[in-house]
Amino acid sequence: MVLTMRTVGNVLWLILAGWWLALGYVLAGIIAFILIITIPFGIASFRLAGFVIWPFGRTTVFRRDAGFWSVIGNVIWLLVVGWELALAHLVAGLLLCVTIIGIPFGIACWKMVPLALLPLGQQIMPVDAAPRDPYALPQ
């Protein structure tokens, strides 16, 4: 049942917002590959495009071994392309929240804003394989 709902959610997401948000990441990746020195940003951009096009059932977790260079890379990413992609997520979320059916997708779109701003040092993985939050309250 959960797999079916995730698939339905992903298909609706793809139709409503996923394809054009992913297109933004793909364009950023192509530009990064053309500039050669920014190829690591291109790789990250294509990885994010795959997540943005089919997000339900996957999550991102911070890699503790990311290191200093991912911080520097995130600052460069934020200044060059991150804020535009985050703005696209904000606008798409707002447009999706206009209808009742689109509200969950708009909220999901807004949850991707931090990832669009600071993607380096994040790892995309299935929700079932993600580690539990050690600071979460017991249920």
DOSE-341413 format. One record per atom (N, C-alpha, C, CB): x, z, y. Coordinates in pm, whole numbers, padded with zeros to 5 digits, always signed. Glycine has a CB too. Layout:
XZY/...
//
This chain:
+00082+00000-00120/+00000+00000+00000/+00086+00000+00126/-00093+00121+00000/+00192+00083+00126/+00279+00091+00243/+00350-00042+00264/+00381+00205+00227/+00398-00103+00156/+00467-00230+00168/+00374-00337+00225/+00522-00274+00031/+00249-00335+00184/+00151-00432+00234/+00126-00411+00383/+00020-00420+00155/+00111-00288+00426/+00087-00260+00567/+00208-00299+00652/+00052-00112+00588/+00327-00275+00599/+00448-00315+00670/+00454-00467+00685/+00573-00263+00598/+00417-00536+00579/+00419-00682+00585/+00318-00735+00685/+00392-00741+00447/+00198-00680+00684/+00096-00721+00780/+00142-00690+00922/-00039-00650+00751/+00199-00572+00942/+00250-00536+01073/+00361-00629+01120/+00300-00394+01072/+00451-00664+01028/+00560-00755+01063/+00511-00895+01096/+00660-00761+00950/+00412-00944+01022/+00359-01077+01049/+00289-01079+01185/+00260-01122+00937/+00208-00977+01213/+00142-00969+01344/+00245-00956+01456/+00043-00851+01348/+00347-00874+01434/+00454-00857+01532/+00523-00990+01558/+00556-00752+01484/+00553-01063+01451/+00621-01192+01464/+00539-01288+01550/+00645-01254+01325/+00409-01290+01529/+00321-01380+01604/+00307-01335+01750/+00183-01387+01538/+00290-01205+01772/+00261-01155+01907/+00385-01146+01997/+00197-01020+01897/+00496-01099+01945/+00611-01075+02033/+00746-01098+01968/+00606-00936+02085/+00754-01087+01838/+00883-01088+01771/+00963-01215+01787/+00864-01063+01629/+00897-01328+01782/+00972-01455+01785/+01038-01477+01919/+00881-01571+01754/+00969-01446+02030/+01032-01475+02159/+01131-01367+02201/+00926-01491+02266/+01111-01242+02155/+01212-01140+02180/+01339-01171+02102/+01158-01000+02143/+01321-01213+01977/+01437-01250+01896/+01508-01371+01954/+01394-01279+01751/+01433-01462+02014/+01493-01579+02077/+01588-01537+02190/+01384-01672+02131/+01553-01434+02264/+01640-01382+02369/+01772-01330+02313/+01570-01270+02446/+01765-01260+02200/+01886-01210+02136/+01970-01325+02081/+01851-01112+02024/+01906-01426+02025/+01979-01542+01972/+02050-01616+02085/+01883-01637+01897/+01982-01635+02198/+02045-01702+02312/+02165-01621+02362/+01944-01722+02425/+02151-01490+02370/+02263-01405+02410/+02378-01416+02311/+02219-01259+02424/+02347-01424+02182/+02450-01439+02080/+02522-01572+02088/+02390-01424+01943/+02449-01678+02114/+02512-01810+02127/+02607-01813+02247/+02403-01921+02142/+02563-01756+02358/+02650-01751+02476/+02774-01667+02446/+02573-01692+02597/+02757-01557+02376/+02872-01473+02342/+02970-01547+02252/+02825-01345+02274/+02920-01628+02159/+03008-01704+02071/+03080-01816+02147/+02929-01763+01955/+03014-01875+02245/+03078-01981+02324/+03195-01924+02404/+02974-02046+02420/+03182-01802+02453/+03287-01740+02534/+03404-01687+02451/+03228-01628+02616/+03398-01694+02322/+03500-01660+02223/+03543-01514+02227/+03619-01748+02242/+03586-01462+02339/+03634-01324+02344/+03520-01224+02320/+03700-01296+02481/+03397-01269+02339/+03281-01182+02322/+03211-01204+02188/+03183-01204+02435/+03281-01260+02091/+03220-01283+01959/+03164-01155+01896/+03324-01344+01865/+03229-01038+01908/+03166-00916+01853/+03028-00888+01912/+03256-00796+01877/+03010-00921+02040/+02878-00905+02101/+02778-01005+02042/+02888-00922+02254/+02825-01123+02011/+02740-01223+01948/+02693-01179+01811/+02813-01355+01937/+02784-01120+01735/+02748-01069+01602/+02642-00960+01615/+02873-01015+01528/+02663-00868+01710/+02565-00762+01733/+02431-00820+01778/+02617-00662+01837/+02436-00923+01860/+02314-00984+01910/+02234-01050+01798/+02347-01087+02018/+02303-01120+01707/+02233-01181+01594/+02177-01075+01500/+02327-01275+01518/+02250-00965+01483/+02201-00855+01399/+02074-00796+01459/+02310-00745+01384/+02073-00779+01590/+01955-00726+01658/+01839-00825+01653/+01987-00692+01802/+01868-00954+01659/+01761-01054+01649/+01691-01043+01515/+01818-01197+01668/+01767-01020+01408/+01706-01002+01276/+01619-00878+01270/+01814-00993+01171/+01660-00773+01339/+01579-00651+01342/+01454-00670+01427/+01662-00534+01395/+01469-00735+01541/+01356-00752+01634/+01250-00845+01577/+01405-00805+01769/+01290-00940+01496/+01193-01034+01442/+01111-00974+01327/+01263-01161+01396/+01164-00872+01258/+01097-00813+01142/+01128-00664+01138/+01142-00883+01009/+01074-00582+01231/+01121-00444+01246/+01057-00339+01156/+01100-00403+01384/+00932-00359+01116/+00862-00253+01046/+00919-00235+00905/+00712-00282+01039/+00946-00110+00871/+01009-00077+00743/+01159-00058+00756/+00980-00186+00642/+01211-00079+00877/+01354-00057+00903/+01369+00033+01025/+01429-00193+00925/+01483+00095+01036/+01512+00182+01149/+01659+00171+01184/+01473+00329+01117/+01697+00232+01293/+01837+00234+01333/+01885+00379+01332/+01856+00170+01473/+02008+00396+01292/+02071+00528+01294/+02207+00515+01362/+02086+00588+01150/+02246+00620+01430/+02374+00621+01498/+02486+00642+01397/+02377+00731+01606/+02587+00560+01405/+02705+00574+01318/+02803+00668+01386/+02772+00435+01289/+02832+00777+01321/+02923+00877+01379/+03067+00827+01383/+02916+01006+01300/+03098+00725+01306/+03234+00671+01305/+03250+00553+01401/+03271+00627+01163/+03156+00534+01492/+03157+00418+01582/+03280+00419+01673/+03031+00415+01666/+03312+00530+01731/+03434+00541+01807/+03426+00498+01953/+03536+00463+01743/+03543+00504+02014/+03558+00480+02157/+03525+00337+02197/+03699+00513+02199/+03564+00241+02114/+03544+00100+02151/+03398+00061+02155/+03617+00010+02053/+03316+00128+02075/+03173+00098+02084/+03114+00150+02215/+03097+00160+01964/+03168+00259+02267/+03123+00309+02398/+03159+00209+02507/+03186+00448+02429/+03283+00162+02506/+03327+00062+02603/+03243-00066+02588/+03478+00030+02585/+03222-00108+02464/+03141-00227+02439/+02998-00211+02487/+03140-00259+02292/+02941-00091+02469/+02804-00067+02516/+02794-00074+02668/+02755+00070+02467/+02897-00027+02739/+02895-00036+02885/+02898-00183+02928/+03016+00041+02946/+02985-00261+02865/+02992-00404+02897/+02861-00473+02863/+03110-00471+02821/+02807-00443+02743/+02680-00501+02699/+02570-00468+02799/+02641-00449+02559/+02563-00342+02841/+02459-00298+02933/+02466-00375+03065/+02472-00148+02960/+02585-00395+03117/+02601-00463+03245/+02574-00613+03235/+02738-00440+03298/+02608-00674+03122/+02600-00819+03110/+02463-00865+03060/+02708-00869+03018/+02417-00812+02950/+02296-00866+02889/+02195-00758+02847/+02333-00948+02769/+02238-00635+02834/+02150-00529+02783/+02029-00501+02870/+02226-00404+02767/+02050-00500+03001/+01937-00466+03088/+01832-00576+03087/+01985-00442+03229/+01873-00703+03070/+01774-00810+03065/+01690-00802+02938/+01844-00947+03072/+01756-00772+02826/+01683-00760+02700/+01591-00637+02701/+01780-00752+02581/+01638-00529+02760/+01553-00409+02771/+01433-00438+02861/+01635-00290+02827/+01454-00512+02968/+01343-00550+03056/+01242-00637+02982/+01396-00623+03181/+01292-00727+02897/+01201-00810+02816/+01117-00723+02724/+01281-00914+02734/+01178-00619+02664/+01102-00528+02578/+00998-00450+02659/+01197-00431+02507/+01034-00407+02778/+00939-00333+02862/+00819-00420+02900/+01008-00281+02988/+00845-00544+02941/+00737-00635+02980/+00651-00670+02859/+00795-00764+03043/+00714-00699+02746/+00637-00732+02625/+00552-00614+02582/+00731-00774+02512/+00608-00493+02589/+00529-00375+02554/+00411-00356+02645/+00616-00251+02559/+00430-00381+02773/+00320-00370+02868/+00211-00473+02838/+00371-00387+03012/+00251-00596+02813/+00153-00701+02782/+00081-00673+02650/+00223-00838+02774/+00152-00619+02552/+00088-00588+02425/-00012-00473+02439/+00192-00553+02320/+00014-00379+02529/-00075-00265+02546/-00202-00298+02622/-00003-00154+02617/-00216-00422+02669/-00338-00462+02739/-00457-00462+02645/-00321-00602+02803/-00434-00496+02519/-00543-00497+02421/-00531-00376+02329/-00543-00628+02337/-00640-00335+02273/-00640-00219+02183/-00559-00248+02058/-00785-00179+02145/-00572-00367+02004/-00498-00404+01883/-00347-00406+01910/-00544-00541+01831/-00307-00441+02030/-00166-00453+02062/-00096-00323+02097/-00149-00547+02173/-00170-00213+02115/-00109-00087+02158/+00000-00039+02062/-00216+00020+02172/-00022-00037+01930/+00087+00007+01842/+00211-00083+01851/+00039+00012+01698/+00189-00211+01873/+00301-00303+01885/+00373-00284+02018/+00252-00448+01872/+00299-00252+02122/+00360-00223+02251/+00446-00098+02245/+00253-00206+02357/+00397+00003+02177/+00476+00126+02160/+00601+00097+02078/+00391+00236+02091/+00588+00017+01973/+00705-00021+01893/+00805-00100+01978/+00663-00104+01770/+00754-00181+02065/+00841-00259+02155/+00917-00167+02249/+00759-00361+02235/+00851-00066+02301/+00918+00029+02390/+01021+00112+02317/+00816+00120+02456/+00999+00137+02187/+01098+00212+02110/+01227+00134+02090/+01040+00251+01976/+01222+00002+02110/+01342-00081+02094/+01425-00089+02222/+01303-00220+02050/+01375-00035+02331/+01447-00042+02459/+01585+00025+02450/+01364+00023+02570/+01597+00147+02395/+01732+00206+02386/+01827+00123+02301/+01722+00347+02328/+01776+00060+02198/+01860-00025+02114/+01904-00149+02190/+01786-00065+01986/+01818-00203+02273/+01854-00319+02354/+01960-00282+02459/+01730-00377+02423/+01955-00160+02508/+02051-00116+02609/+02188-00082+02549/+01997+00004+02683/+02189-00012+02438/+02314+00038+02378/+02316+00010+02227/+02331+00189+02405/+02340-00113+02186/+02329-00146+02043/+02452-00115+01958/+02298-00290+02030/+02569-00112+02020/+02690-00094+01942/+02700+00051+01895/+02815-00133+02023/+02737+00070+01770/+02741+00203+01711/+02612+00239+01639/+02769+00305+01816/+02517+00146+01637/+02391+00165+01566/+02394+00086+01436/+02270+00122+01655/+02332+00139+01335/+02323+00071+01206/+02176+00053+01170/+02400+00150+01095/+02140-00066+01128/+02002-00096+01087/+01993-00075+00938/+01961-00242+01127/+01893+00001+00895/+01876+00028+00752/+01729+00049+00719/+01958+00152+00710/+01693+00036+00591/+01554+00060+00552/+01513+00204+00585/+01534+00032+00402/+01387+00221+00619/+01336+00354+00654/+01356+00451+00538/+01188+00347+00693/+01336+00403+00416/+01347+00490+00299/+01490+00538+00277/+01298+00417+00175/+01589+00462+00320/+01729+00499+00299/+01790+00574+00416/+01811+00375+00272/+01717+00585+00526/+01770+00651+00645/+01783+00801+00620/+01680+00625+00768/+01893+00860+00668/+01908+01005+00651/+01807+01080+00735/+02051+01049+00689/+01772+01194+00686/+01678+01278+00760/+01745+01334+00883/+01623+01391+00673/+01667+01361+00984/+01719+01422+01106/+01752+01569+01078/+01616+01409+01223/+01878+01609+01094/+01913+01748+01063/+01853+01846+01162/+02063+01765+01060/+01806+01798+01276/+01749+01887+01378/+01598+01891+01372/+01794+01845+01516/+01539+01821+01278/+01392+01819+01268/+01341+01953+01214/+01345+01702+01177/+01222+01989+01257/+01160+02113+01208/+01111+02091+01067/+01044+02158+01301/+01123+02192+00979/+01069+02177+00842/+00918+02165+00845/+01111+02297+00754/+00868+02087+00748/+00723+02066+00743/+00661+02141+00630/+00689+01919+00731/
//
